[in-house]
Structure formats: structure tokens, C-alpha cells
Amino acid sequence: MGYVIDRYEARIGSGQLTPDPVQAEAAAALDDLAHRLSHRKTGGWFSKAETVTGLYMWGGVGRGKSMLMDLFFEHAPVAARRRVHFHEFMAEVHDRLDAWRRLTPDERKRSEWRVKGAGDDPIAPVAKQIASEANLLCFDEFQVTQIADAMVLARLFDALFERAVTVVATSNRHPDDLYKDGINRPLFLPFIDHLKTHCRILELASDRDYRLDRLIEAPVWYAPLGPEAETALEAAWDRLTLGAEPQHCVLTVKGRKLDVPREAAGVAWFSFEELCARPLGSRDYLAIAANFNTVILSGIPKLGPENRNEAARFVALIDAFYEARIKLVASAAAEPEHLYPEGDGSFEFERTASRLHEMRSTDYLAEARVEIDVDAPRD
């Protein structure tokens, strides 16, 4: 027995989880990894640190992947460790690559991150920086949709693995399906080979979608606004994340930063103010849809001509989520058909109200998320 399976079984005993042999197998695999990490050779002046094979857990939405990784990460026997949403990690990588390119040749020569023989290539020094900060990297929502990411991943992770960094990841896709149909995908394929060499690939192939169970066991629209609605959203968060630890991440959209104040296990929580009272647009909402499968949205007010800009953004938000089949749990001032009751724009809002009702149906909730190309041209 190990600490992951012990904590997993404790959650079963408390009623938070139900027994699942596939989850138990993943917990045992994580305990095995923890054991190997605790016994790895750290290296010295004349020897490299031992490289420990990591774990890539993949499967459908709601299988408990993020929850299990959290159980592992909290007590992993590695002091220098980091858990991060993969999109945020790659945005940081590109920032570091750009910072290295801006250095003068003399500054690069004097830098502590200089790697002998790397020349002008920024990958090696950036990998050296990352490896100095964490020997264990745990990635949530591992997916590749941007060509800029795809073109650097093979060399970056090859350099990280060379520096004995161990990777644990959760994903909805098998490695062979990452960046599927992407531009210049043949150049990406070496990364898949590196990943499969350095990580055990484990499918959580449970027939049960726990998130769907939890979506349909309670309402997904709470009106009117007030303490009861907010309490219901908190309960929905706990159900949908299966107890995964809340995180904060930042998405990068065309060079701009989009703050995600609370996310876990593919679920993101925003307020209406954060998404609709700021100058955001369809690309921002599609970026959210590309990175999360469920969104909790709190505090939707009554809409009308007096807040037409916020209303227009809300319409764009729902259009993006509907296109990607994102699941929405929300608190609002009224039922959808009464959110925009009169005035200029109320007639156009009827389509949005209709979509909001459809998004509450069991058929819609059971649909898989649709992969969205954020950069594709749109009308």
C-alpha cells in the first residue's frame, strides 16, 4: 500500500468517491512512481541523476485523472516539484524563449543558463532554467493545439528528460492523437516518441463518466441570485472536480493574458464581471472553450439596453461555449427567457435564451466537447 491508494480509499470511506477498479489501478501506478522517485540516484560531480519514468494518464472527461494526480502531488517525495496547467506552462516557455532571444551575445555568454554548444538555440538554456526549478512536473489538461507549441515540444522535452525531469500528465487524448491534423504534424511526431519513452501510458478506461453523473444529479442553472445560488455553485464545484485541488492559471490569447482565477480537473470558475464586463471577445471565449470542458459562471444579472456591451459579450460567450459543447453551470438573476425581457436587443437575445435552455438538457450534457481551432477565421 502507498499514500495515494490510502488517501483514495479514505475518500471512498468518507463517501466522497465510489470504488472504481480503474482509478485504483491508477492510484497504484502513482504509488509505484512515488516509490521509484524516493529511491532514485541523484547524481554528483561525475554522474548524472537517474531518470525516472513518469506517468501519462489519459481518458474521457470525468474519470478522476486530476483528482488522482492531486493525491500524488501533495506528498510526492520530490522537494522541487510543480503542478501547472499545460497551456500556462507553454505560455511561460514562450516568454522565456523570447527573453533569451532578446539577450545580446555577451549577455548570453555570461548567463548562468548558458549551455555549452547550444549556440543561438534558446531551447537548451530554457530547459536548464525549468529543470533547476523542478525535478517533477505535473501537467493538468495536457493538449497541443497551437503550432507554436508543437514546433518546440520535441526539443524542449528531450532537453528536460536529459536533465532527469520526471513528468506526470493528465489528458483526454492518447499521445498518438495529440496535435491530430495539426499543421506540419510530421515535425511534431518525434515528441510523441519521446513522451512514450519517458512516461508510462495509462488509460483510465472506466465506462462511467463521473462528471456527467454529477451534472445531471442537480440543476445547472440557479435563479434568482443570492446566498442559496452561490452555495449551490460551490456544491457543484465540489461535485464536478471530484475533490481536485483548485488552481490558478493564465491563458495566452494572441499575446494577451487571460486570467483564470480558479480551475481544476477541466472545470473553470468565472464571475459574469470577469468575462463580460471586460473588453474580451470571441477569441478569448474560444480559448476558454479549448482548455476547459465545464465552466461555472456566477452572478449573471438582468440584461438590457443599459448594459448592452455586457449583453453582447454574454451572447458571444454562449455562442462559443455552445459551438464547443462546453457544459455551463450558472447563477443568474432570472431564467434565460427573462434575462433580457425588453428593449433594444431583447428579440436577438431569444436565440441565446433558447441555447441556454438546450445546454441544460441531458442530451446536451452527455455530448462530448468539440475540439475548437481558436485561430480559424470566423464570420
N, C-alpha and C positions, 0 to 999 in steps of 0.2 A: 504493500500500500504506500501511497505517496500523498503529499499535501494537496495536490489538485483533486485526486479522486476522493480524498477525505472531505474536502470542502464541498465538492459536488454532491456527495452523499448526504452531507449535513443539510444542504438546501432541499434535497428530496425529503429528508426527515422533517423539515420545518414546513413543508407544503408549498415552498416556492417553485419547485420543479417536480415533474413526474419522471419515473425511471425510464431511461432510454438507452438501449444497449449500444447504439451508435455513438451517443455522447460519452458513454462510459469508456468506449474504446479510445476516443479522442483524449479523454482525461488521462487514461493510462499512457498514451503516447507522449503527452506533455510531461507526465511524471518521469518517463524514461529520459526525455530530453533534459529535464532538470537534474537528474542523476548524472548524466554524461557531462553536463556543464560543471557540476560541482567537482568532478574528478578530472577535468581537462588539464593538460600541461600548459602552463602559462608562458613558457619560453624564457629566454635570457639573452645575454650578450651574443652567444654563438648559436642560438637555436630559435626557431620561430615558435610562436604559440600554436598549440594544437587547434586545428579547425574542427568544430563540432557541427555535424549535420543538423540543420534546422527542421522546421515543420511547416508545410503549406496545407492549410485546411480549407477545403472548398465544398460548396454545396449550395442548395437553394436558400432563399430568404427564410429567416425564422427557424433555422436549425440549431441555434445556440452557439455558433462559432465564436462570436465576440465575447460572450459570457465566459466561455471556457478559456479563451486567451487571457481574459482579465484574472481569472483564478490562478493561472500560471504566472502572469507577470508580477502580481503583487508580492509573491515570495520567491521569485526566481533567484537562484544563487549566483547572481552577477550584479555587482555594485553599479557598474557603468551600463545602464540599460535605459531604453527609451521606447515608449509606446506612442505611435503617431498615426494619424490618418494618412494614407498613402499620397493623396493629392497634395496635402500640405507639405509632406516630405519632399516631393518632387519640385514644388514651388521654391522651397528653400534651396534645393540643389541648383536650380537655375539661377537664383540670386547669387549663390556662391561662385558659380561658374562665371557669371558676368563680372563679379567683383575681382576675380583673379585675372580676367582678360583686361581689366582697366589698369592693372598694375604695370609700371614701367619694367623693362628688363632688369634694371638694377634692383628694384623693389622685389621682384620675384627671386632674384639671386640671394637676397638677404632674408627672405621669408623662412620662418620655421617650418612651413608646409611645403617647401620646395622638395621635389623628388628627383633625384639624380637620374638623368637620362630621359626625363619626360618631355624635355623641350618646351614648346609653347602650349602643349596639350593641357588644359585645365583639369581634366578628369582625375589624374593621379593626385595632385595636391588637394583637391576637394575630397576625394576618398580618404586621404590621410587625415584631414580635419574631422570627418564624420567618425572614422574609426577611433580617433583619440577621445571622442566624447561618449561613445557607446560600443561595447563589445557584443551587445544583444539588441537587435532592432525588432520590434513587434509592430507590424503594419496591419491596420484595420482597413477593410474595403480595398484590397489590392486589385486595381484595374488599370488598364492602359488605354486611353482614348485619344491622346494628343501625340502628334508626330514628333514634337519636340522632346517629349519624354521617351518615346520609343527609340529614337536615334541615339540616346546616350546610355540607356539602361544596361546593355550588354557590357560595355567597358567599365561603367561605374560599379556594377555589382561584381564583376570579375576582380576589380581592384579591392573591393570591400572583402570578398571572400579570401583573397590573397593575404589580407591583414587579419584573418581569423575572426571576422564578424559573423555571428550566427543570426539567422533570420527566421522569424516566425511570422506567418501571414494568414489572414482570413480573406476569402474571396468567394464570389458567386460563380467563378469560372475555373475550369481546369486550366492549367498552364498552357496547354496546346491551343486553347481558344482565346488567349489574351491577344489584344490588338487584332482581332479577326477582321479580315477585309480592309485593314488599315493601309494607308499609302506607304509604299516601299517596305511592305511587311517582310520580304526576304532578309532585309538588313536587321530585322528585329529577332529573327529566329535563333541566332546564337544565344540570346539572353534566355530563351526558354530552356535550351540545353543546360546552361549554367545553373538555372534555378532548379531543374530536376536533378542535377548532380549534387547540389549542396543542400537540398531540402527533401525530406520525405513527403510524398504527395498523399494526402489522406482525404478521402471523400466522406463527408457526413451525409450518407445516403438515406437518411430517415424518410419514410413516406409521409411523416407528419410535419406540417408547416405550423409551428407553434405560434408564429405571429398572426397567421390567418385565424387560428382558433381564438386568439385574444382580440383580434379586430372585430370578429362577429359576435363575441360574447357580451359586448356592451356597445352603446351608441358611439358614433364617431362625430356627432355634431351636438354641441351643448349650448342651449339658449334658454333664458337670456344670460347676459354676463353677470358675474357675481362670484362670491366665495364658493358656492357649490360647483359652478362650472370649472373654476380653477382647480378645485380638489379632484374633480373628475379627470382633468387633464393630467394631473400628477399621477393618478392611479393608472391612467392609460400609458404614461411613460414607463412606469414600473413593469406593467404587463408586457409591453412591446419590446423592451430592451432585455427582458429576461434577467434583470439584475446586473447588466453590464455597467461598468463604471463610466459616469459622464465625462466627456472630454470637451475640449475647445479646439477648434481648428479654423484655418483661414483658407478660403478658396481663392485662386487667382483667375480673374476673368479679363482677358485682353490687357494684361498688365495691371489691372486694378485689384485691390484686395477686398474680398467679401467675407466679413466676419461671421462665423457660425458659433454662437456663444455656448451652445450645448448640443452635443451629439454623442451617440453611442449605438453600436450594433446596427448601423444603417438607418437610424432614426435621428432626425434633426428637429430642434425646437426653436421657433422664432416667435416674436410678437408681430402683430399687424404693423406696428410702428416701424419695426426694424426692416420689414420687407416692402412696405407700401407708402411710408411717409418719407422715404429717402429716394434720391434720384437713381433708381435702379430700373432695369429694363428686361426684355425677354431673354437676352443672353445670360444675365445674372440668374434668372429663374430656371433657365435650362441647365445652367451649371449645377444648381442645387439638385435638379432632377437627375442629372448624370451621376451624382455622387451619393445620393440617398434614396431609399425606396419608400420611406414614410416620413411625413412632415407633420409635426404638431404646431398649429398656428393659434395663438391666443389673442383675444381682445379685438375681434372684428367688429367695428362699430356700424351704426346705421350709415348708409351712404346716400349722397345726393349731390346736387349742383354745387353746394358749398364746399365739398371736398372731392371735386371731380378728378383731380390729379391722382389722389389716392385710390379712387374708384377705378380709374383706367389702369393703374398698376395692378390692382387686385384682379381685374379681368385678365390681364396678361399673365399673371401668376397662375391663375386657374387654368388658362389655356395651355401653359407649359406643362403643368402637372398632369392635366388630362391627356395630353399627347403622349407623355411618357408613362402613363398609368401609375402615377405616384399615389400612394394612399395618404389621405388627409384626415387628421383628427383636429377638430377646431372648437373654439368657444366664440360665440357671436351674440350680438345684440338681439338677433331675431332669426327666424327660419329663413332660408335662402330667398324665397319669393317675397319676403317682407324687408329684405336688407336695403333695397333701393326702391321704395314704394312709389315715388312720384318725382316729377321734374325732368329736366333735360337729361337724357341718358338712361332713364328708367326702362324704356322699351328695349334698348340694346342690351340691358343687363339681364333680360329674361333668358337669353341663351346661357349666360353664366349660371343663373339660378337653376336652370334645367340640368346643367352639367354637375353642379354641386349635389343635386338630388341623386343623379346617376352614380356619382362617386361614393354614395352611401350604400349602394346595393351590394348584395352578396356576390353577384356575378362580377361586378367591377372589382371588389376587394380580392376576389380569387384570381384575377388576371395577373400575369407576370409583368414586371416592369419592362418597358420597351427601351432598348438602347437608343440614345439620342446623340446625334453628331452636333455638338454645340456650335461648331464653326460652319455648318452647312448654311447656304444662303436661304433666307426666308422672305416671304412677302411682307 
